[in-house]
């Protein structure tokens, strides 16, 4: 399968391996461990996709559903549509061979992304960054702390990374941008769909035109943890999805800090639980956050 759409040279979209990776992303099997294992066993994404389409994949450890999705959705026509949308939206596609590929995502192991779509400057993905994340419905206290940490860490030269949603994540990005800092938003949707502060680089595993799923939302939280040097949970309830990012970072042996809040505030319950369960560090100042190791 060969991608023929002409884009800028640095997107590296003319090789069969990249086209195959795009096809697999279109099929919605990114993060499928059986696919990752099979790609490794057969020697690359392109021969893997060809084997499935040719019916020569019986020895590969794939479910019938995965085979069906690849055969029906990983097609040249879909790749062409995605490449066209990629060009129209001025996105950059990164593969592990790209100079701006963030090597730190190797911490995800076989669950590492096949490729990434980027709106903005892809080089920022390789710079030291800290994840500031939390609830989508912050209290006044959480708002204050998100703005303080976003501002203070940006002043100290950190790239500020967050989810592409509202609340703590958006506030952290906004504060960093206001200080002239660099920012990254990790999205569970295609980059063109999200609203983030101007100047923020948006990165997603999802290709243009792909629907958001529960799986893509979960993987975006893990990707945020993998892209960053450390994670700080600013404010989060026990049910907040942001806890997934902190737990993923902890599982990767990355430093995790939580901002303590009032014991009477449900929106700080998730932070306190992480401190109790995992012994993560309490972060009460910019100095704490900067020195988190």
C-alpha positions, 0 to 999 in steps of 0.5 A, a space after each residue: 500500500 503506497 501513499 501518493 498524496 504529495 505533502 511537505 517533505 518533512 512529513 515523510 508520508 511517501 513510504 509504505 510503512 507510514 501508509 500502513 501505520 495510517 491504515 491501521 490508525 484508520 482501522 482503530 487498532 492503535 494500541 491493540 497489543 496483538 497488533 503490536 506483537 504481530 508487527 514485531 513478529 512479521 517485520 513491520 507495519 507494511 508486511 503486516 497489513 499486506 498479510 492480513 489483506 492477503 489472508 496470510 495472517 492465520 499464525 498471527 495472534 489476532 482476534 477475528 474482530 481485529 482482522 475484520 477491522 483491518 480488512 474493511 477499514 485499512 484501505 488505500 482509499 481511507 489512507 488517501 482521504 486521511 492524507 488529504 485531510 492532513 494536508 488541508 489541516 496543515 498537520 504533521 504526521 510523525 512516525 518513530 523514524 521522524 526527527 521530532 518523534 518523542 522517544 520517551 513514549 517508548 515507556 508505553 511499551 507495546 502500547 506505544 503509538 503507531 504514529 502521531 498527528 501534530 498541529 503546531 511545532 512538533 519539535 516541542 514534543 522532545 523538550 522537557 515537559 511537565 504535565 499539569 492536569 486535573 478536573 474539568 470543573 475546578 473550584 476557585 482554589 483549583 483555578 488559582 493553583 493551576 494558574 500559579 503552577 502554569 505561570 511559575 513552571 513556564 517561567 522556569 523554562 518547562 514546557 507545560 503539557 496538559 489534556 485538550 479539555 476544559 478546567 485545570 488543563 486548559 487553565 494551565 496551558 493558558 497561564 503558560 502561554 500568557 508567560 510566553 511559555 511553550 505548551 502541548 495539548 494531548 487530545 483524544 480527538 483529531 487536532 483540528 477539533 479541539 480548542 486550546 490557547 493559541 500557540 499550543 501544539 496539539 498532538 493526537 493518535 487519532 487521524 483526521 475524520 476519526 471519531 472519538 472513542 472511550 479508548 482514544 480518551 483513555 490512551 490520550 491520558 496515558 500518552 500525556 504521562 508518557 510524553 512528560 518528564 513528570 506529572 502534577 495533579 492539581 485538583 481532581 475528585 475520586 472519579 476524575 479521569 485525570 487520575 489515569 494520567 497520574 497513575 500511568 506516570 507512576 506505573 512508568 516510574 515517572 515522578 508524580 506530585 499532587 497538590 493537596 487541598 481542603 479535606 472537606 473538598 471532594 474535588 481534592 479527594 483524588 489527589 489525597 487518595 493518590 498520596 495515600 495509595 502510592 506515596 506520591 509527593 505533595 506539591 505545595 509550591 512552584 519550588 516543589 514542582 520544579 524540584 519534583 524528582 
